[in-house]
Amino acid sequence: DSFSSWASIIYFLAVVVLTNFFMINVALAVIDEVQDQFRNEAEENKEETDEAETKALTDKPDKYASTPILPTAPWSSCFLVKPALKIAESEIFSNFILIIIFGNVINMCLGWFTLTDPFGYAVLAEVIEVLELLFLAIFVVE
């Protein structure tokens, strides 16, 4: 029980905000850790590839050795794939998507207020619906 309705509202909002902040930090920490692992693997693969290319260039070629033909994806020569891949692999795009994910989490947390509407959050419900459509459009385009 509380001493007043204002104290209970402040307490509830503080708990919701702090809990959501904690959960968002946990989710972002997991995403950051996975992103670091991918970067480390990419750097290791690049180093191995560079070493193999250097060795191939410095070794005397064997006249009986054949160079393997690496398979290429059939869509890699498409004029739309190359720019899309360049955009998808850029750090700016990755950071933009992380910010959109963060905004979507906050939007989903705010959606709770529209379930009961004891404080007159009808306008908030309309904003949340518009934001949901915006986030959906961004995720579909991604």
C-alpha angles and dihedrals in degrees: 000000000000136000095236140000091248092056091051091049092050091046092048093048091048091051092047094047095046093045092048091047090052094048093047090051091051092050093047091047090054091048091048092050092051091047090052090051091052091049092050092049091048091051091049092049091048091051091049091048092048091050092049092049092048091049091048091052096047098043120085109254117246110228091216096047117099123210112237116242109230115219116244126204112256092232096050092092093054113118091227097050099060097056092040091052091048091052093045093052095048120109092226091058092048091051091046091053091048090053090049090050089050091050091048091053091052090047091052090049091051089051088076092071092062093058096074104012097200093152100044101263095158092124090051089057091058092048091048091052092051091048091049090055091047093050090046091053092049092049092048091051091046 
